[in-house]
């Protein structure tokens, strides 16, 4: 009986061993079929899918890193470009300050002496001269917007000739600049000019020791505040000429320059014109310069 039981037990153990060997053999066949098919492909579909997913993830990560790097580089380039354009705009505004050298000799002498007298320099800081005709050789294009300048019996100041057609990025700079509205020279014993609120007028004749009477009137009766050679004064104006007595504000030791700033007009300030007449004792060469603060736009294509 013991011998029979032992043989049954051995038979069971041998059967379990055979089953495990068969299981191992089958598992190896399954793994082999996944890695190497009968058709000769090295990888199965499952392996290809895993590889494709890995490549897609790798591509997404590298693309994001590359785009981030490009954005950083573009931001650095844009910052450098803005800095260069700002410096260029400041230089152009500075080079275009009034007055330039593009005036006839007599006008230029008047403007130079006037600028030295009131501004202690060759140029008026914070001004813009639309009569500039300089040439620049920059890698940037630039242009000024048109400014209409004209007056009766005056030399009409031409607009800037610098204009460009931009197909790239354009930077616009807006600056409040003192711009000449008219520049005039008349020979005679009377000289006429008009002003509006906010304008400045400079007058001088070729007789260093003489300035005739200055009369003023307005389109509509009003009070007005003037600054004459740095002195504030108030005047009541009517539609008929009245003496202004502006000549008493002259300092003849420094020349007979007359600087008139029309600071305020009470009635209809935008449309109420103020008319001036300078009457001398004899014929003189009279010079006049009218200026006004305007918005000058500079466009630079980078």
C-alpha positions as CSV (number, residue, x, y, z in Angstrom):
1,X,0.0,0.0,0.0
2,X,2.8,2.4,0.8
3,X,4.5,1.7,-2.5
4,X,1.3,2.5,-4.5
5,X,0.8,5.8,-2.7
6,X,4.3,6.9,-3.4
7,X,4.0,6.1,-7.0
8,X,0.7,8.1,-7.2
9,X,2.4,11.0,-5.5
10,X,5.4,10.8,-8.0
11,X,3.0,10.7,-10.9
12,X,1.2,13.9,-9.6
13,X,4.6,15.7,-9.2
14,X,5.7,14.7,-12.7
15,X,2.4,16.0,-14.1
16,X,2.8,19.3,-12.3
17,X,6.4,19.6,-13.7
18,X,5.2,18.9,-17.2
19,X,2.5,21.5,-16.9
20,X,4.9,24.1,-15.7
21,X,7.3,23.3,-18.5
22,X,4.5,23.6,-21.0
23,X,3.5,26.9,-19.5
24,X,7.0,28.2,-19.7
25,X,7.2,27.1,-23.3
26,X,3.9,28.7,-24.2
27,X,4.9,32.0,-22.5
28,X,8.2,32.0,-24.4
29,X,6.2,31.5,-27.6
30,X,3.8,34.4,-26.8
31,X,6.7,36.8,-26.0
32,X,8.5,35.7,-29.1
33,X,5.4,36.3,-31.2
34,X,5.1,39.8,-29.8
35,X,8.7,40.7,-30.6
36,X,9.1,38.8,-33.8
37,X,6.3,37.8,-36.1
38,X,6.3,35.1,-38.8
39,X,6.2,37.8,-41.5
40,X,9.7,39.0,-40.5
41,X,8.9,42.3,-38.8
42,X,11.2,43.1,-35.9
43,X,8.5,44.8,-33.8
44,X,4.9,44.0,-33.2
45,X,2.1,46.7,-33.5
46,X,2.1,47.1,-29.7
47,X,5.8,48.0,-29.8
48,X,5.4,50.4,-32.7
49,X,2.5,52.2,-30.8
50,X,4.7,52.6,-27.7
51,X,7.6,54.0,-29.8
52,X,5.3,56.4,-31.6
53,X,3.8,57.7,-28.3
54,X,7.3,58.2,-27.1
55,X,8.3,60.1,-30.2
56,X,5.2,62.3,-30.0
57,X,5.9,63.2,-26.4
58,X,9.5,63.9,-27.2
59,X,8.5,66.1,-30.1
60,X,6.0,68.1,-28.0
61,X,8.5,68.7,-25.2
62,X,11.3,69.8,-27.6
63,X,8.9,72.0,-29.5
64,X,7.8,73.8,-26.3
65,X,11.4,74.2,-25.2
66,X,12.4,75.6,-28.7
67,X,9.4,78.0,-28.8
68,X,10.3,79.3,-25.3
69,X,13.9,79.8,-26.4
70,X,12.7,81.7,-29.5
71,X,10.3,83.9,-27.5
72,X,13.1,84.8,-25.2
73,X,15.4,85.7,-28.1
74,X,12.6,87.7,-29.8
75,X,11.9,89.6,-26.6
76,X,15.6,90.5,-26.3
77,X,15.8,91.6,-29.9
78,X,12.6,93.7,-29.6
79,X,14.0,95.4,-26.5
80,X,17.2,96.2,-28.2
81,X,15.3,97.4,-31.3
82,X,13.1,99.7,-29.2
83,X,16.1,101.1,-27.4
84,X,17.8,101.8,-30.8
85,X,14.7,103.4,-32.2
86,X,14.3,105.6,-29.1
87,X,17.8,106.8,-29.4
88,X,17.3,107.5,-33.1
89,X,14.1,109.4,-32.5
90,X,15.8,111.6,-29.9
91,X,18.6,112.3,-32.3
92,X,16.2,113.2,-35.1
93,X,14.1,115.5,-32.9
94,X,17.4,117.1,-31.7
95,X,18.7,117.5,-35.2
96,X,15.4,119.1,-36.4
97,X,15.4,121.8,-33.7
98,X,14.6,125.4,-34.9
99,X,16.3,127.2,-36.6
100,X,18.2,125.1,-39.2
101,X,20.7,126.4,-41.7
102,X,18.2,126.2,-44.6
103,X,17.2,129.9,-44.7
104,X,18.4,132.9,-46.7
105,X,21.1,134.9,-45.1
106,X,19.0,137.8,-43.9
107,X,16.4,135.5,-42.4
108,X,19.1,133.3,-40.8
109,X,20.8,136.4,-39.3
110,X,17.5,137.4,-37.7
111,X,16.8,133.9,-36.4
112,X,20.3,133.4,-35.0
113,X,20.4,136.7,-33.2
114,X,16.8,136.2,-31.9
115,X,17.6,132.7,-30.6
116,X,20.8,133.8,-28.9
117,X,18.9,136.7,-27.3
118,X,16.0,134.8,-25.8
119,X,17.3,131.2,-25.6
120,X,21.0,131.8,-25.1
121,X,21.8,129.1,-27.7
122,X,21.9,128.5,-31.4
123,X,18.8,126.4,-31.3
124,X,15.5,126.5,-29.4
125,X,15.2,123.5,-27.2
126,X,12.0,121.5,-27.7
127,X,11.3,123.0,-31.1
128,X,10.8,121.5,-34.6
129,X,11.9,123.0,-37.9
130,X,9.8,121.7,-40.8
131,X,12.2,123.5,-43.2
132,X,15.1,121.1,-42.4
133,X,16.5,119.4,-45.4
134,X,19.2,117.2,-44.0
135,X,20.1,113.7,-45.3
136,X,20.4,110.7,-43.0
137,X,22.0,107.4,-43.8
138,X,20.5,105.1,-41.2
139,X,19.3,101.5,-41.4
140,X,15.9,102.8,-40.3
141,X,13.4,104.7,-42.4
142,X,11.6,107.7,-40.9
143,X,9.1,110.4,-41.8
144,X,7.3,113.4,-40.2
145,X,3.6,113.9,-40.5
146,X,2.6,117.0,-42.5
147,X,2.2,120.3,-40.7
148,X,0.3,123.0,-42.5
149,X,2.2,126.4,-42.1
150,X,1.2,129.5,-43.9
151,X,0.4,133.2,-43.4
152,X,-0.4,136.3,-45.4
153,X,2.6,138.3,-46.6
154,X,4.9,135.7,-45.2
155,X,7.5,133.2,-46.3
156,X,5.6,129.9,-46.3
157,X,7.7,127.2,-44.5
158,X,7.8,124.0,-46.5
159,X,6.9,120.6,-44.9
160,X,9.5,118.1,-44.2
161,X,10.6,116.1,-47.3
162,X,11.5,112.9,-45.5
163,X,8.8,110.3,-46.2
164,X,9.1,106.6,-46.3
165,X,6.9,103.6,-47.3
166,X,7.0,101.1,-44.4
167,X,6.5,97.4,-44.9
168,X,8.0,96.5,-41.6
169,X,7.3,97.3,-38.0
170,X,6.6,101.0,-37.4
171,X,7.2,103.0,-34.2
172,X,5.4,106.3,-33.8
173,X,6.6,109.0,-31.5
174,X,4.5,112.0,-30.5
175,X,6.1,115.2,-29.2
176,X,4.8,118.6,-28.3
177,X,7.2,120.9,-30.1
178,X,7.4,124.7,-30.7
179,X,6.9,125.0,-34.5
180,X,7.3,128.1,-36.6
181,X,4.0,129.1,-38.2
182,X,5.3,132.0,-40.3
183,X,8.5,133.9,-41.0
184,X,8.1,137.2,-42.7
185,X,10.1,140.3,-43.8
186,X,8.5,143.5,-45.0
187,X,10.0,146.9,-45.8
188,X,7.9,149.9,-44.9
189,X,6.9,152.1,-42.0
190,X,4.0,149.8,-41.0
191,X,4.1,146.1,-40.2
192,X,1.0,144.0,-39.6
193,X,0.5,140.6,-37.9
194,X,-2.1,138.5,-36.2
195,X,-2.1,136.2,-33.2
196,X,-4.3,133.6,-31.5
197,X,-4.3,132.3,-28.0
198,X,-1.2,130.2,-27.2
199,X,1.0,131.7,-29.9
200,X,4.3,133.5,-29.6
201,X,5.5,136.3,-31.9
202,X,8.9,137.8,-32.2
203,X,9.5,141.2,-33.9
204,X,12.6,143.1,-34.8
205,X,13.5,145.8,-37.3
206,X,16.9,146.9,-38.7
207,X,17.0,150.0,-36.5
208,X,18.5,149.0,-33.2
209,X,17.3,152.2,-31.4
210,X,13.8,152.5,-32.6
211,X,10.4,150.8,-32.3
212,X,7.3,152.5,-33.3
213,X,3.8,152.5,-31.7
214,X,2.1,149.1,-31.4
215,X,-1.7,149.1,-31.7
216,X,-4.0,146.1,-31.1
217,X,-7.6,145.2,-31.7
218,X,-9.8,142.0,-31.7
219,X,-12.5,140.4,-33.8
220,X,-14.7,140.4,-30.7
221,X,-14.3,142.7,-27.6
222,X,-12.4,140.8,-24.9
223,X,-9.8,140.9,-22.2
224,X,-6.5,139.3,-23.0
225,X,-3.4,138.4,-20.9
226,X,0.0,139.0,-22.6
227,X,3.6,138.3,-21.6
228,X,5.8,141.0,-23.2
229,X,9.5,140.3,-22.9
230,X,8.9,138.3,-19.7
231,X,6.5,140.8,-18.1
232,X,2.8,139.9,-17.6
233,X,0.2,142.5,-18.6
234,X,-3.5,142.6,-19.1
235,X,-5.3,144.5,-21.9
236,X,-9.0,145.2,-22.7
237,X,-9.4,145.0,-26.5
238,X,-12.2,146.3,-28.7
239,X,-12.8,146.0,-32.5
240,X,-11.0,149.3,-33.1
241,X,-7.2,150.0,-32.8
242,X,-5.9,151.1,-29.4
243,X,-2.4,151.7,-28.2
244,X,-0.8,148.7,-26.4
245,X,2.2,150.6,-25.0
246,X,4.2,147.4,-25.5
247,X,7.2,149.4,-26.5
248,X,7.9,150.4,-22.9
249,X,8.8,146.8,-22.1
250,X,11.8,146.9,-24.5
251,X,15.4,146.8,-23.3
252,X,17.2,148.9,-25.9
253,X,20.6,147.9,-24.4
254,X,20.1,144.4,-25.8
255,X,18.4,145.4,-29.0
256,X,14.8,146.2,-29.9
257,X,13.5,142.7,-29.8
258,X,9.8,142.3,-28.9
259,X,8.6,138.9,-27.6
260,X,4.8,138.7,-27.4
261,X,3.1,135.7,-25.8
262,X,-0.6,135.6,-26.0
263,X,-1.5,133.6,-22.9
264,X,-5.2,134.0,-22.6
265,X,-8.2,135.4,-24.5
266,X,-11.5,135.4,-22.6
267,X,-14.1,135.7,-25.3
268,X,-14.0,133.1,-28.1
269,X,-10.4,132.1,-27.5
270,X,-10.3,129.6,-30.4
271,X,-11.6,132.0,-33.1
272,X,-11.0,135.5,-31.8
273,X,-8.1,136.9,-33.8
274,X,-5.9,139.6,-32.2
275,X,-4.5,142.1,-34.8
276,X,-1.3,144.1,-34.3
277,X,0.1,147.1,-36.2
278,X,3.6,148.4,-35.7
279,X,3.9,152.0,-37.0
280,X,7.5,153.3,-37.3
281,X,8.5,156.9,-38.1
282,X,10.1,155.9,-41.5
283,X,10.6,152.9,-43.7
284,X,12.4,150.1,-42.0
285,X,13.1,146.4,-42.7
286,X,10.7,144.5,-40.4
287,X,11.2,140.9,-39.4
288,X,8.6,138.7,-37.7
289,X,8.4,135.1,-36.5
290,X,5.3,133.4,-35.3
291,X,5.5,130.2,-33.3
292,X,3.0,127.8,-31.8
293,X,3.1,124.5,-29.8
294,X,2.1,121.6,-32.0
295,X,2.0,117.9,-31.9
296,X,4.8,116.5,-34.1
297,X,4.6,112.8,-35.0
298,X,7.7,110.9,-36.0
299,X,7.3,107.5,-37.6
300,X,10.3,105.2,-37.8
301,X,10.1,101.9,-39.6
302,X,12.4,99.3,-38.2
